[in-house]
Amino acid sequence: MSSIFAEMKEKGVVSNVITYSALVSACEKGGQPEQAFAIFTEMKQKGVVPDVITYSALVSACEKGKNPEQALEVFKALQSDGSGQ
């Protein structure tokens, strides 16, 4: 997935909440929850604010990774970030 992200950057695609959320979602759909969280972490480090779509993809990644505790943590983060409003 990181090669796609690198190629996007090379082609001048702007990294914003839409592109990051799409990458998180692609990782979720591909059964790569660890990669989804790595992209999410990078997103926040770059100052891009996640939205409810980003968080939804993360919860789905937790479900596919059979990690309900982590899904609950993501949900709590969504509530505390205020992105769910």
C-alpha positions in Angstrom: 0.0 0.0 0.0 2.9 2.4 0.7 4.0 2.1 -2.9 0.6 3.4 -4.1 0.9 6.2 -1.6 4.4 7.1 -2.8 3.1 7.0 -6.4 0.3 9.3 -5.5 2.7 11.8 -4.0 5.0 11.6 -7.1 2.0 12.4 -9.4 1.1 15.4 -7.3 -2.0 14.0 -5.6 -2.8 16.2 -2.6 -2.7 14.3 0.7 -5.9 15.2 2.5 -8.6 13.6 4.5 -10.1 12.0 1.4 -6.9 10.4 0.1 -5.9 9.2 3.6 -9.4 7.8 4.2 -9.4 6.0 0.9 -6.0 4.4 1.7 -7.2 3.4 5.2 -10.3 1.9 3.6 -8.3 0.0 1.0 -6.1 -1.5 3.7 -9.3 -2.5 5.6 -10.8 -4.1 2.6 -7.4 -5.9 1.8 -7.3 -7.4 5.3 -4.3 -5.2 6.4 -5.4 -3.6 9.7 -1.9 -2.9 10.8 -1.2 -0.9 7.6 -4.5 0.9 8.1 -3.4 2.1 11.5 0.0 3.0 10.2 -1.6 5.3 7.6 -4.0 6.7 10.2 -1.0 7.5 12.5 0.9 9.2 9.6 -2.3 11.1 8.7 -2.5 12.6 12.2 1.2 13.3 12.3 0.9 15.3 9.1 -1.9 17.4 10.7 -4.7 15.9 8.6 -7.8 15.6 10.7 -9.6 12.3 10.4 -13.4 12.3 9.7 -16.1 9.8 10.5 -15.3 7.9 7.2 -11.7 7.4 8.4 -12.9 6.2 11.8 -15.5 3.9 10.2 -12.8 2.2 8.1 -10.6 1.8 11.2 -13.5 0.1 13.1 -14.0 -2.2 10.1 -10.3 -3.0 10.0 -10.5 -4.0 13.7 -13.5 -6.2 12.9 -11.6 -7.9 10.1 -8.6 -8.3 12.4 -10.8 -9.8 15.1 -9.9 -7.1 17.6 -13.1 -5.7 19.2 -11.1 -4.0 22.0 -9.2 -1.9 19.5 -12.5 -1.1 17.7 -13.8 0.2 21.0 -10.7 2.4 21.4 -11.2 3.8 17.9 -14.8 4.6 18.7 -13.8 6.4 21.9 -11.2 8.3 19.9 -13.9 9.3 17.4 -16.0 10.7 20.3 -13.2 12.5 22.0 -11.9 14.1 18.7 -15.4 15.4 18.0 -15.2 14.1 14.4 -18.5 12.2 14.8 -20.6 15.3 14.9 
